[in-house]
Amino acid sequence: MLKFYYSGAPNPTKVALFLEESGTPYEAIPVDTRKGEQHKPEFLAINPNAKLPAIVDGDVTVFDSSAILIYLAEKTGKFLPPKTDKARGELLSWMFFVSSGVGPYAGQSVHFRVYAPEKLPYAINRYAYEAQRHFKILDDRLAKRKYMLGDAYTIVDMNVWGWARLMPNILGEGAWSKFPNLKRLVDEVSARPAVTLKDRHKFKTEMDAEALKAMFGHLSEKVA
Ligand SMILES: N[C@@H](CCC(=O)N[C@@H](CS)C(=O)NCC(=O)O)C(=O)O
C-alpha cells in the first residue's frame, strides 16, 4: 500500500486531500517536525530535504507536494485537465507557480511576522507584499473561471487550496476581502467531504527549544 509521510502543515495537507478525493488506499505515517522526526536517517532516505510530504509507492519515491500531486494525478488519471498540450502547459505553469511562488512567499511571510526572533519591518513587508501579489494573481484568474484551469476541479485547485485556506495566518484576518474569488474557491473545496481526512494524528503544537532546533537550523548555525 502507498505510504504517505505527512504532518499537519500546508504542503502535506494538499496531498492528503488528493488521496481522499481520489479514493486511493494509503497508509498515513505521521512525521512530527516539531520533535525533529524529519531528520531521522530513515526519513532522510525518503526525502533528503527533511520536509513533508513524501510518498513511497512500491519502488517509487516522490517528495515535494507538486511533484506528488502530478505523479498521483497521472497515475490515477484523476483531477487532470483535458489531454491537450495547451492544457498541460497551463497545468504545469500553475503547479510550479504555487510551488515556487505562493508557498515560499506565504511561508516566509508567516516566518518573519510570527517566528523570527527580531521583527524586521523590511522582511515582514517584503514577504507580505509578495504573498499578497501572488494571491492577487490567483484571484484575478478565478474572477474569469470557476476553477484554476477552467470548468474542471483539478490538482491545481488542491495545490492553491493548501495555502490559500490559511489566508488569515498569512496576511491577517481582514485579508479575505481583497480576494473574493479565491475565497469562493477555498470555501468550495473546504466544504468537500474529502477534506475530512482520516488517520488524524495529534502532532506536537509547542514551538519550544526542541521544535526551534529541528525546524530553524539557522538559529544555531551562522552562515552569513
Ligand atoms: N517544496 C516542498 C516544501 C515542503 C515543506 O516546506 N514542508 C514543510 C511543511 S509545509 C516542512 O516539512 N517543514 C518542516 C521543517 O522545515 O523542518 C513541498 O512543496 O512539498
The ligand as a Tripos MOL2 file, in Angstrom:
@<TRIPOS>MOLECULE
LIG
   20    19     1     0     0
SMALL
NO_CHARGES

@<TRIPOS>ATOM
      1 N1          8.6120   22.3610   -1.6990 N.3       1 LIG1
      2 C1          8.1890   21.4730   -0.6510 C.3       1 LIG1
      3 C2          8.1980   22.1800    0.6710 C.3       1 LIG1
      4 C3          7.9780   21.2190    1.8130 C.3       1 LIG1
      5 C4          7.9310   21.9220    3.1600 C.2       1 LIG1
      6 O1          8.4730   23.0250    3.3320 O.2       1 LIG1
      7 N2          7.2760   21.2610    4.1080 N.am      1 LIG1
      8 C5          7.1450   21.8000    5.4430 C.3       1 LIG1
      9 C6          5.7000   21.6900    5.8770 C.3       1 LIG1
     10 S1          4.6350   22.6870    4.8710 S.3       1 LIG1
     11 C7          8.0060   21.0050    6.4140 C.2       1 LIG1
     12 O2          8.0970   19.8050    6.3120 O.2       1 LIG1
     13 N3          8.6600   21.6830    7.3530 N.am      1 LIG1
     14 C8          9.4660   21.0620    8.3540 C.3       1 LIG1
     15 C9         10.8050   21.7250    8.5210 C.2       1 LIG1
     16 O3         11.0340   22.7670    7.8650 O.co2     1 LIG1
     17 O4         11.6120   21.2100    9.2830 O.co2     1 LIG1
     18 C10         6.7900   20.9180   -0.9860 C.2       1 LIG1
     19 O5          6.0340   21.5860   -1.7160 O.co2     1 LIG1
     20 O6          6.4640   19.8230   -0.5360 O.co2     1 LIG1
@<TRIPOS>BOND
     1     1     2 1
     2     2     3 1
     3     2    18 1
     4     3     4 1
     5     4     5 1
     6     5     6 2
     7     5     7 1
     8     7     8 1
     9     8     9 1
    10     8    11 1
    11     9    10 1
    12    11    12 2
    13    11    13 1
    14    13    14 1
    15    14    15 1
    16    15    16 2
    17    15    17 1
    18    18    19 2
    19    18    20 1
@<TRIPOS>SUBSTRUCTURE
     1 LIG1         1 GROUP 0 **** ****
